[in-house]
Amino acid sequence: MNYQTILAIIGGVIVGWFAIGMIYNLRRGDKLLKWMQDGLPLIGQRTTFRWLGSSVAEMGISKAKRPFQRMDVLLVLKPRDIFWMTIIALLQRRNDFLIFRAALSTPPLLDLELADPKTWSGREALSKAAKRNWEATDYHGLRLMAPKGLLNLAVETVDRLSLPMHTLSARYIRLSLRKTAPNMELHLPFPDPNATNAKTYFQSLLDLGHAVGER
């Protein structure tokens, strides 16, 4: 086998990998977007939508319903279309996840980070909090961090949010609360469209938003 043949084979594998990975991601993303159509109007009417490559889809709701003022939703998929990035994602234990980033009508009383340190985005959030010298404690398999002197209040806050949180999702990658907008950011594994009711799911998201703003 000569050098040109080897190059042609390698090129064919790369192109084939890219095509298969891109098609898989687009189909997986479209399936979840179609599932969302039944529940998303509970939050508000989608105003913008775009695919950022084949690994991220972004939609914006500029006039969301209370307790939200604005909601941005991102579908973040593994970069399955590029071989070496797929390997990196596997090493980082990075899976497909949803991001809900919201401005609330009533902001939370404190800043906090609750994240899974075993996940890619969770580690990143906790690292940034550590650089701010936030205090930390373990919380039901996750890591909870808050500014100095506020850790006990953070524990009480997450305890209070536990019911709507568990109704929304059995597993959390990240819950971030901020007194300034965006006030709430959630990183959650993709729900199973075949086993999860979209209206129930987004109603739970509304309930969590209300609970965050409770005084």
N, C-alpha and C positions, 0 to 999 in steps of 0.2 A: 504494500500500500504506500503510495507516494505522499509527499508533503501536501500537495494540493487537495488530494482526496480526504486526508485527515482534517484539513481546514474546512472543507465543504461539509463533512459530517458534523464537526463541532458547531459550525454555523447553523446547520439544519436543526440540531438539538436545541440551540439557544432560541431560534425563531419559534420552534414548536412549543417549547416551554413557555415562552412569552404569550403565544396565542392561547394556549390551554389555560394558563393562569389568569389571563385577562378575561376570557369568556366566563370562567368559573366565578370570579369575583363579581362581574357585572350581573350575572344571573342570581347569585346569592344576595347581592344588594337589592336588586329589583324585587326579589321575592319578599324581602323584609319591608321594602317601601310599600308594596301592594298591601301587605298585612296592616301596615300603619294607617292606611286610608280610613279604616273604620273607627279608629280611636283618636287620631290626631286632631280632628275638629273639636274635641273637648278642650284642647289647649288653645286652639285658634286656627285661622286659615293660613296655610302656607303662602308666603309671599315671594320667596326666592328658592331656587334649587339649582344645583350644579354638581357634576362629577369633577373632582380634582384628581385627574388621572384615573386609574382603575382601582385605587385602593381606598379612596375617601370620597364619600358623598356628603354634601352639606346642604341643609335647608334652613331657612330663617322664617320665623314668625314674628313680625315686627309689632303687631298689636295682639298680644296674647291675652287670654282671659285671666281674671284674678284667681289665684294670688300672684300670677306672673304678669310682668309688663312686656317682656320680650323673651323669646326662647330660640336658641339655635340648637339644631340637632345634627350630629355628625355620625355617619356610619364609617367606622375605621376597620378596614379589613387587612389581613396579612398581605404583604406585597408578593403575592404568589406568581406574578408575571416576570420577576427578575430572580434568577437562580440564587445568586449570592445573598440577596436581601432576604430571600425565603429562609436560607440557612441561618442568617443572623437573627431573624424573627424566632426561629425555633430555639436558638441558644438563649434568647431573651425570654422565652416562654410567653411569647406575644401571640394572643389569639384575637379573633374578631370581637370588637366591642362597640357599644353605643356611648356617645357623649351627649348629655343634656346640659346645656349652659344657659342659665336663666338669670334675668334681672327680676327681683321680687318687688311687689307693692310694699311689703313690710320687710326690711332687711333683718337678718339674724342679729342676735345680741353680741356675738363674738366671732372671731375667726377660728377655724379649726381645720385639720386634715385628718381624715380617717381613710386609711389605705391598706391594701394588701402588699406587703413588702416583697412578695414573691413574683409580682407582676411588673411589667415594663413601666407602665405609666404610674403605678403605685410607688415604685422605687424612686422615680424621678420627683414626684410630689413630696415624698418624705425627705429626700435629699435637700430640696429647696427649703423646706421648713427647718431642717437641722442647721442650715447655714444662717437662718435668722435666730438661732439659739432658742428655738421653741422647746418646751418640755414635752416628754413623751411617755406613754404607757401602753402596755398591751391591752387589747380590747377584743375579746372573743375571736381570737385568731388573726385580728387585724392590728394595725399600729395607729394609735390616736395621738395627735400632736396639737398643741395650742401654745399661744404666747405665755411667757412666764407669769405665774400667779393665776392662770385661768384654766389649768388642766382639770381641776375638780368640776368647774362649771361646764367644761367640754364633755366630761363623762356624763354629767346630769343631762346635758342637752341631747347627747346621742341616746341615752337611756329613754328619754321622752320621745324620741323619733323612731324608736325600735319597731313599734307596731306598723306604721305606714311604710317603713323601710322594708320590713320582711314581707309585707303584702305585695310590694312592688317587685322585689327580686330576692331570691334565696342567697345570692352571692353578690358581693360588692368588690369592685376593683378600687374605686375611690369615691369618697364623698368629701367635697370641699365646700365650706361655708365662709363667706366674706361679708363684712359690713358694707363694703363698697361693691358696686356692680362690676362683673357678674356676681351675684350674691350666692348662687348655688351651682355647683358643677358635679355631675354624676358620671361615673364611668362604670358601665354595666355590661356583662356578657350579653351577646345577642339572645333575645327571647326565642323560644321555639314557636314559630308561627302555627305549627300543627297542634300545639298543646296549650297555647296561651290565648286568651280572649283579648283582642286589642282594646276594646272599650274598658274592660276591667283594668288592664295594664295602665292606660293613660289616666283613668280615674284615680288609681293609686299614686301616680305621679302628682296629680293635683292635690291629693290629700297630704302628701309629703311636703309640698310647697306651703300649704296652709299651716301645717305643724311647725315648719321652720319659722314662720312669722308670728306664731302665737306668743303672747306675753303672759 
